[in-house]
């Protein structure tokens, strides 16, 4: 799948290359099961912040918080709308 042989790349770089390929191939969903969720989320935010992927959204889902946009266009607009609505209701 990757053009660069993964045995020459450190594990993190190989993961970045693989994720980049999945995103460019327009995979609709990538499911990841890990014991290091916070670390992986920071890693994915870094991938989403890459110039090539900045215009796309990064969504995370959890049982407790549901589906939410954490990177990309529109991040924080819900919070801003809520703050604006609160200030106008006073």
C-alpha positions as CSV (number, residue, x, y, z in Angstrom):
1,X,0.0,0.0,0.0
2,X,2.8,2.5,0.8
3,X,5.3,3.6,-1.8
4,X,8.0,3.9,0.9
5,X,9.0,0.5,2.5
6,X,7.8,0.6,6.1
7,X,10.7,-1.4,7.4
8,X,13.0,1.6,6.7
9,X,10.7,4.1,8.6
10,X,10.3,4.4,12.4
11,X,6.9,3.2,13.6
12,X,5.5,6.7,14.0
13,X,6.5,7.8,10.6
14,X,5.1,4.6,9.1
15,X,1.8,5.3,10.8
16,X,1.7,8.8,9.5
17,X,2.3,7.6,6.0
18,X,-0.4,5.0,6.3
19,X,-2.9,7.4,7.8
20,X,-2.1,10.0,5.1
21,X,-2.8,7.3,2.4
22,X,-6.1,6.3,4.0
23,X,-7.2,10.0,4.2
24,X,-6.2,10.7,0.6
25,X,-8.0,7.5,-0.5
26,X,-11.1,9.0,1.1
27,X,-11.8,6.2,3.6
28,X,-15.0,7.3,5.3
29,X,-14.1,5.9,8.7
30,X,-11.0,4.8,10.5
31,X,-11.6,2.9,13.7
32,X,-8.8,2.7,16.2
33,X,-8.7,0.7,19.4
34,X,-5.9,1.8,21.7
35,X,-5.1,2.0,25.4
36,X,-3.4,5.4,24.8
37,X,-6.4,7.3,23.6
38,X,-5.2,10.8,24.5
39,X,-1.8,10.2,22.8
40,X,-3.5,9.0,19.7
41,X,-5.9,11.9,19.6
42,X,-3.0,14.4,19.9
43,X,-1.3,12.5,17.1
44,X,-4.4,12.6,14.9
45,X,-4.8,16.3,15.5
46,X,-1.3,16.8,14.2
47,X,-2.1,14.8,11.1
48,X,-5.4,16.8,10.6
49,X,-3.4,20.0,10.9
50,X,-1.1,19.1,8.0
51,X,-1.6,21.5,5.1
52,X,-2.9,18.7,2.9
53,X,-5.7,17.8,5.3
54,X,-6.5,21.1,7.0
55,X,-9.7,21.7,5.0
56,X,-11.1,18.3,6.1
57,X,-12.7,17.7,9.4
58,X,-11.5,15.4,12.1
59,X,-14.4,13.9,14.1
60,X,-14.0,11.8,17.2
61,X,-16.7,9.5,18.7
62,X,-16.9,8.2,22.2
63,X,-19.7,6.6,24.2
64,X,-19.8,9.4,26.7
65,X,-19.4,12.5,24.4
66,X,-20.9,11.2,21.1
67,X,-19.6,12.4,17.7
68,X,-17.8,15.7,17.7
69,X,-15.7,17.8,15.4
70,X,-12.2,18.3,17.0
71,X,-10.2,19.7,14.0
72,X,-10.8,21.4,10.7
73,X,-13.2,24.1,9.5
74,X,-16.0,24.9,11.8
75,X,-14.3,23.8,15.1
76,X,-15.7,25.7,18.0
77,X,-18.6,27.3,16.1
78,X,-21.1,25.4,18.3
79,X,-19.4,26.8,21.4
80,X,-19.4,30.3,19.9
81,X,-23.1,30.1,19.0
82,X,-23.9,29.0,22.5
83,X,-21.9,32.0,24.0
84,X,-23.6,34.4,21.6
85,X,-27.1,33.0,22.4
86,X,-26.3,33.4,26.2
87,X,-25.3,37.0,25.8
88,X,-28.3,37.9,23.8
89,X,-30.7,36.3,26.2
90,X,-29.7,38.4,29.1
